[in-house]
Amino acid sequence: MSKQDYIKNLKSDWWKDIDVRKSTYNSLKFMGLYYCNPSWLSKLTYKDDSEQNLIYNDLVSFLEKNKKNILNEIYCINRWYNSDEPHYHLYKNLHYKL
């Protein structure tokens, strides 16, 4: 957009032509891509490190229960690393089932 286009738009009611449904859908899609994780990662959230050394008490169990998801994440990281996408989180959300 040029400076002239910007000035022209300031003098018009451009917002009245926005498709609100489409805009809402696109903004939700944008939020999902940037701020969410695929569902298979939901169980990979580990305890908050504010609990300090207590978080290690069940680490082995956590890793054993989540072996499949951890392997999925490793696979995904490998595919992303060999791709042209600079952002891992975005790559993961675009290429793997949410």
KELOVO-297486 format. One line per field, with one value per atom (N, C-alpha, C): residue number from 1; x, y, z; atom name; residue in one letter. Coordinates in steps of 0.02 Angstrom, whole numbers, plus 50000, padded with zeros to 5 digits. Example, Ala and Ser with C-alpha at 12.3 -4.5 7.8 and 13.67 -1.06 7.14 Angstrom:
num	c(1|1|1|2|2|2);
u	c(50660|50615|50660|50642|50684|50645);
v	c(49716|49775|49835|49888|49947|50002);
w	c(50390|50390|50390|50354|50357|50394);
atome	c(N|CA|C|N|CA|C);
residu	c(A|A|A|S|S|S);
This chain:
num	c(1|1|1|2|2|2|3|3|3|4|4|4|5|5|5|6|6|6|7|7|7|8|8|8|9|9|9|10|10|10|11|11|11|12|12|12|13|13|13|14|14|14|15|15|15|16|16|16|17|17|17|18|18|18|19|19|19|20|20|20|21|21|21|22|22|22|23|23|23|24|24|24|25|25|25|26|26|26|27|27|27|28|28|28|29|29|29|30|30|30|31|31|31|32|32|32|33|33|33|34|34|34|35|35|35|36|36|36|37|37|37|38|38|38|39|39|39|40|40|40|41|41|41|42|42|42|43|43|43|44|44|44|45|45|45|46|46|46|47|47|47|48|48|48|49|49|49|50|50|50|51|51|51|52|52|52|53|53|53|54|54|54|55|55|55|56|56|56|57|57|57|58|58|58|59|59|59|60|60|60|61|61|61|62|62|62|63|63|63|64|64|64|65|65|65|66|66|66|67|67|67|68|68|68|69|69|69|70|70|70|71|71|71|72|72|72|73|73|73|74|74|74|75|75|75|76|76|76|77|77|77|78|78|78|79|79|79|80|80|80|81|81|81|82|82|82|83|83|83|84|84|84|85|85|85|86|86|86|87|87|87|88|88|88|89|89|89|90|90|90|91|91|91|92|92|92|93|93|93|94|94|94|95|95|95|96|96|96|97|97|97|98|98|98);
u	c(50042|50000|50045|50029|50068|50042|50080|50061|49995|49988|49927|49866|49876|49822|49801|49850|49837|49796|49816|49781|49710|49703|49637|49592|49619|49579|49559|49600|49581|49519|49507|49450|49387|49393|49336|49313|49256|49229|49248|49312|49337|49316|49308|49291|49221|49178|49110|49107|49160|49162|49195|49214|49247|49196|49211|49170|49187|49144|49158|49165|49124|49130|49198|49216|49280|49339|49334|49387|49393|49337|49337|49369|49349|49377|49453|49475|49547|49585|49557|49592|49596|49543|49545|49596|49599|49648|49719|49730|49795|49814|49768|49782|49799|49763|49775|49844|49864|49930|49987|49979|50034|50034|49975|49972|49950|49932|49908|49957|49944|49983|49939|49967|49927|49903|49846|49817|49863|49905|49948|50003|50011|50060|50029|49964|49931|49958|49979|50004|50079|50111|50183|50200|50151|50165|50186|50246|50272|50261|50274|50263|50303|50277|50310|50375|50427|50492|50495|50441|50439|50437|50420|50420|50491|50537|50608|50621|50658|50680|50622|50564|50507|50483|50497|50473|50507|50564|50601|50576|50534|50511|50475|50437|50400|50421|50481|50505|50507|50532|50537|50467|50420|50351|50322|50334|50310|50338|50402|50434|50408|50398|50372|50300|50259|50189|50183|50232|50228|50277|50300|50350|50328|50266|50241|50241|50217|50213|50283|50329|50398|50429|50417|50443|50412|50347|50314|50348|50362|50394|50464|50502|50569|50564|50517|50506|50488|50444|50423|50482|50522|50581|50628|50639|50682|50657|50592|50562|50568|50555|50560|50632|50679|50749|50771|50743|50761|50714|50674|50628|50655|50617|50636|50600|50558|50519|50564|50570|50613|50583|50517|50484|50456|50483|50463|50389|50367|50298|50248|50259|50215|50218|50278|50285|50245|50253|50219|50143|50117|50045|50017|50058|50035|50040|50086|50099|50075|50054|50034|49965|49928|49858|49852|49809|49796|49749);
v	c(49941|50000|50062|50107|50169|50221|50272|50328|50359|50364|50393|50348|50282|50236|50243|50250|50257|50320|50375|50439|50434|50401|50392|50351|50298|50256|50293|50340|50379|50421|50438|50479|50439|50372|50330|50286|50254|50207|50136|50123|50058|49999|50011|49957|49929|49967|49944|49887|49880|49827|49763|49761|49701|49646|49587|49528|49505|49520|49506|49432|49391|49318|49292|49312|49290|49317|49379|49409|49375|49358|49321|49253|49218|49151|49156|49203|49210|49229|49269|49287|49228|49187|49127|49077|49071|49027|49051|49115|49145|49131|49142|49128|49055|49011|48940|48920|48947|48930|48955|49013|49043|49028|49014|49008|48940|48895|48829|48775|48716|48657|48603|48557|48499|48461|48428|48394|48340|48309|48256|48283|48349|48378|48397|48390|48413|48377|48315|48278|48287|48325|48336|48398|48428|48485|48458|48475|48449|48499|48478|48520|48585|48634|48700|48694|48725|48720|48759|48793|48826|48775|48712|48659|48631|48659|48643|48568|48540|48470|48419|48439|48393|48372|48412|48394|48332|48314|48256|48190|48193|48132|48084|48110|48066|48076|48099|48111|48047|47993|47930|47906|47910|47891|47935|47999|48046|48028|48014|47997|47931|47883|47818|47824|47862|47871|47910|47951|47994|47976|47915|47894|47907|47889|47898|47972|48015|48086|48117|48093|48119|48099|48038|48016|48056|48072|48115|48183|48210|48276|48274|48222|48215|48210|48170|48163|48230|48266|48332|48381|48381|48425|48408|48344|48323|48347|48338|48361|48436|48473|48546|48568|48536|48554|48547|48500|48489|48526|48571|48610|48681|48721|48791|48838|48810|48851|48872|48938|48961|48953|48945|48944|48875|48843|48774|48769|48812|48808|48814|48861|48870|48809|48783|48723|48665|48655|48599|48605|48664|48674|48671|48688|48684|48614|48574|48509|48448|48458|48401|48411|48357|48359|48393|48443|48478|48439);
w	c(50000|50000|50000|49956|49951|50000|50007|50051|50026|49960|49931|49945|49940|49957|50030|50072|50144|50157|50127|50136|50108|50051|50020|50066|50095|50141|50204|50226|50286|50273|50211|50193|50176|50178|50159|50218|50208|50258|50238|50229|50205|50249|50313|50360|50350|50317|50305|50254|50215|50163|50188|50250|50278|50290|50267|50280|50352|50399|50470|50483|50454|50464|50439|50380|50351|50393|50413|50454|50521|50551|50615|50607|50554|50540|50531|50491|50478|50541|50584|50645|50694|50696|50738|50711|50646|50614|50630|50625|50641|50714|50759|50830|50841|50810|50817|50793|50736|50709|50752|50780|50817|50892|50920|50993|51019|50975|50998|50980|51005|50990|50962|50923|50902|50964|50958|51015|51044|51001|51026|51072|51076|51122|51190|51197|51258|51321|51314|51372|51382|51339|51345|51387|51416|51459|51527|51546|51609|51665|51725|51783|51780|51813|51816|51856|51831|51865|51931|51948|52013|52070|52053|52103|52115|52078|52083|52079|52125|52119|52122|52148|52150|52081|52031|51964|51937|51965|51941|51971|52021|52055|52008|51961|51916|51843|51832|51764|51723|51751|51715|51694|51738|51723|51668|51673|51622|51554|51550|51487|51459|51502|51480|51453|51488|51467|51401|51387|51328|51273|51273|51225|51153|51136|51068|51049|51094|51080|51074|51115|51112|51045|51023|50958|50901|50907|50857|50855|50912|50916|50885|50899|50870|50794|50770|50698|50667|50699|50675|50673|50725|50727|50670|50658|50604|50536|50524|50461|50454|50508|50505|50492|50525|50517|50444|50409|50338|50290|50317|50275|50266|50230|50220|50268|50311|50359|50416|50429|50484|50554|50558|50624|50639|50689|50705|50724|50768|50793|50735|50691|50633|50588|50575|50533|50563|50627|50660|50653|50664|50661|50590|50540|50471|50442|50467|50436|50476|50537|50578|50605|50607|50629|50698|50699|50762|50804);
atome	c(N|CA|C|N|CA|C|N|CA|C|N|CA|C|N|CA|C|N|CA|C|N|CA|C|N|CA|C|N|CA|C|N|CA|C|N|CA|C|N|CA|C|N|CA|C|N|CA|C|N|CA|C|N|CA|C|N|CA|C|N|CA|C|N|CA|C|N|CA|C|N|CA|C|N|CA|C|N|CA|C|N|CA|C|N|CA|C|N|CA|C|N|CA|C|N|CA|C|N|CA|C|N|CA|C|N|CA|C|N|CA|C|N|CA|C|N|CA|C|N|CA|C|N|CA|C|N|CA|C|N|CA|C|N|CA|C|N|CA|C|N|CA|C|N|CA|C|N|CA|C|N|CA|C|N|CA|C|N|CA|C|N|CA|C|N|CA|C|N|CA|C|N|CA|C|N|CA|C|N|CA|C|N|CA|C|N|CA|C|N|CA|C|N|CA|C|N|CA|C|N|CA|C|N|CA|C|N|CA|C|N|CA|C|N|CA|C|N|CA|C|N|CA|C|N|CA|C|N|CA|C|N|CA|C|N|CA|C|N|CA|C|N|CA|C|N|CA|C|N|CA|C|N|CA|C|N|CA|C|N|CA|C|N|CA|C|N|CA|C|N|CA|C|N|CA|C|N|CA|C|N|CA|C|N|CA|C|N|CA|C|N|CA|C|N|CA|C|N|CA|C|N|CA|C|N|CA|C|N|CA|C|N|CA|C|N|CA|C|N|CA|C|N|CA|C|N|CA|C|N|CA|C|N|CA|C|N|CA|C|N|CA|C);
residu	c(M|M|M|S|S|S|K|K|K|Q|Q|Q|D|D|D|Y|Y|Y|I|I|I|K|K|K|N|N|N|L|L|L|K|K|K|S|S|S|D|D|D|W|W|W|W|W|W|K|K|K|D|D|D|I|I|I|D|D|D|V|V|V|R|R|R|K|K|K|S|S|S|T|T|T|Y|Y|Y|N|N|N|S|S|S|L|L|L|K|K|K|F|F|F|M|M|M|G|G|G|L|L|L|Y|Y|Y|Y|Y|Y|C|C|C|N|N|N|P|P|P|S|S|S|W|W|W|L|L|L|S|S|S|K|K|K|L|L|L|T|T|T|Y|Y|Y|K|K|K|D|D|D|D|D|D|S|S|S|E|E|E|Q|Q|Q|N|N|N|L|L|L|I|I|I|Y|Y|Y|N|N|N|D|D|D|L|L|L|V|V|V|S|S|S|F|F|F|L|L|L|E|E|E|K|K|K|N|N|N|K|K|K|K|K|K|N|N|N|I|I|I|L|L|L|N|N|N|E|E|E|I|I|I|Y|Y|Y|C|C|C|I|I|I|N|N|N|R|R|R|W|W|W|Y|Y|Y|N|N|N|S|S|S|D|D|D|E|E|E|P|P|P|H|H|H|Y|Y|Y|H|H|H|L|L|L|Y|Y|Y|K|K|K|N|N|N|L|L|L|H|H|H|Y|Y|Y|K|K|K|L|L|L);
